[in-house]
Amino acid sequence: MANTSSSVSRAALLAGALALLGTLTACGGSDGTTTAPQRMPAASGTDAHPTNGTPSRTAPGDTTASSAKSASPSGPASRPTSKSAPGAADSAGRSRCHTSELRASVGRVEPGAGQRNFPIVLTNTSSRTCTVYGYPGAAFVDADGRQLGPDPKRSPGFRPTTVTLAPGGTAWAGLSFASPETSGARTATPAALLVTPPDERTSLKVPWTAGAVPVGGNSSSVFLTVFGAGSGA
């Protein structure tokens, strides 16, 4: 993915959500192929995902994220995520970022086309340069740590790119769901969002302050995109 300003990335996410609203058909979850997070899937009427997997843009194989984003420290929790990285180290010898070297946060909501879009942000808190590649793992949980709703679905049509994080650098992935106020989905209000970096099995716990989320019924699916450089702000 070519380096772009945070505002452009944020605008692209919302624009993609609007464009995808007209291309949805009802179906189950799909891992699909992937690209950098330049648009969000829309979830409307029934659980749905785009049937056209063609990305709006293709990203190059390596980008460097240099912006830093402060957030409250988050505690670890155990939640596996499927393997998505191409290897333990890239061609420059940089290994992937481990959970212990990262801090997770959730950016401000970007509403649009009857859905709510959030950037999930990982910040490199270590003193070394490392990489992230692919989808995050995620789950909403209550105050007792019980998961609310099914696992989020991987949005198809996004091609992963290796994001290189210098110390203090950030990467973001999109999280999206239909607005519960209009979708008719059954809802719950989470206490936290568990975020698992790609290829890791230990999660970061982020307090959730954005209200109710869909956990059952029509339009209850939550979607994730792959990581790209920046904070998505």
N, C-alpha and C positions, 0 to 999 in steps of 0.2 A: 504494500500500500504506500503510495506516495505520501510524504508528510503534508498535512493540511492543517489549517487553524482549527481550534476547538469549535468555533462557531460554525464553520463550514461543515464539519463532521456532524454537529448537532442538527443543522438544517437539513443535511442529507438524510438523516435518520427519519425525521418527520416527513420529508417529501416522499421518501420511499414507502412510509406507512400509508399515505394517502393514495399513492399509485397502486399499491397492492390490494386495496379494498375492493377493486373491481375484478380481481383475478382469482378469488378464493372459491374453492369447492369443498364441501363437507367431506372430511376423511380423518383417519387416525394419524398418530404421530409418525414422523419419518426422520431418520438421521440425515439422509441425503448427502450431496456434496456441499462444500462450504466455500465462503469468501469472507473478506474483511467486513466489519459491521458498518455498512453504508446505507442500509435500509432495514426497517423492522417489518415483521409480518403482521397482518391484521387478523384479528379473531372476531368474527361477527356472525351472529345467528346461531350457529352450532360450531362445535369444535372444528377448526379448519386450518389449513395451511396452503400456501401458494402452490399451484400445480406447475407453474413455470419456474424452473430452477435457474434461469439465466440471470447472472448478476448484472447490476446496473453498471458496475465498473470492475475491472480486475486489478488486483493489487500485485506489486512486485514481491519478490521472495523475501525481502528483508527491509525493515524500517527501524529507525531508532527513535525511541520516545525519550524526551529529555525534560518534559514538564513535570513538576512536582505538585502534589495535591495533599493537603493536610486532612486528617480524619482522626476520629477517636480510635484508640487501640481496640482491636477486636480479639476475642478469645478463641482458641482453637476448639473445634468439635470434629468428631469422626464422621466423614461422609465420603464414600468413594466416588470417583468419576472415571469414565472410560478413557482409555489411552488415546491420545490424539497427536502427540508430538512425533516428528519424524525420526528422532534419535535423542540420545542423551546429550549430545553436544552438536553445535552447528559447525560449518566449515571453518570458522574462526576459532573454534575450540571453546566457545562459550556454552556452558551447560544451562539447562532450564532453571527457571526460578522455582525454588521450593517454598512451601507454605510458610515456613519459619522466617523467610526473607521478605515476606510481603505483608501489606496491610490492605484490607478491603474496605470499600465504602460504596454508597449508593448515591448518585447525583440527583439533581432536581428532576421532577417529572416534566415530560414534554407531552402534553395532551394533543390529540389529533385524530380525526376520522372515527370518533367513538371508541378510541383506545387510549391507553396510558403507556408511555415509553419511559424507561429509566436506563441510565448508563451504570453498569456495574464496573467499578474502577479498582484496579490493582496498582499499588504503589510499591516500588522496590525500596525497602528500608535497609537493605544490606549495603556493604561497602564494595561489592563487586558488581560487574555487569553480568546480567543473565537474560534469558529469553522466555517468552510465553508463546504458545502456538495452539490454536484451536478453540474449542468451546470451554466455558466454565461448567462446573457442576453447580446446581443451586437447589434450594428447598426452603419453603416457608415453614417456620416452626412456632409453636406456642411457648408460653413462659416455662413449661415443663420440658421443652425440647421435643415434643411430639410433632411430627410432620403434619402440615395442613394441606390437603389436596394432593393430587398426583405429582410426580416429577415433571418439571418443565420439559417441553419438547424442543428439539434442535430445529431451528428454522432452516429449511433447505435453500439451496441457491447461493450459499456464501462460501467462498474459497478461502481457506486459512492462509495466513501469511505469518512468517516468523517476526515477532515484535521484540526488538532488542531494548532492554531497559537498563540504562545507566543508573547509578545510585540516585534515588529520588525521582526516577522516571515513572511514567504511568502508562497503562494500557486499559482499554475499556471494551466491554461487550454489552450488547443491548438486551434488555429484558422488557417484554411487552405483553399486555393482556387487554381484553375488551373491558371497557369501563363497566364496573358492576352496576352502576346506577341505571344504565340503559340496556344492559345485556340480559338481565333476568337471571343471571347465574346465582347459585347459592354461594354465600360469602363467609369469610371469617377474617378477623383482624390479627395478623401475626405479631409476635413479640420480636422476631428477628428473621433475617435471611441468612442461611448458611451458603457460603460461596467457596467452592473448591477449585483451586487453580488447575489448569490442564496437566494431566499426568500425575497429579498428586492424590493422596487419599485422606489428607487431613484438611478440614475446612476452617474458614474464618467466619466468625459470627458477627453480623452487622445488625445493630438495632434497626427495626423497621418502624418508621414514623409516618408512612404515607397512607395509612388507613386500610380499609378492607380490600381483600383480594379475592378473586373467584376461586372456589375450591370444589365445585360440583355443578352438574347440570349443564345447560346450554352455554356456550361461549366461556367455558371454564378453563380452557387451555392457556398456559403461560408459555411463551416462546423465548428462546435464547439465540443470539448470534455469536459468531467467533470474535476473538479479540483483535482489535486494531490499536494503532498508536494514539496516544493522547488521553484526555480525561472525558471526552464526550460532552463537555460543558458548553 
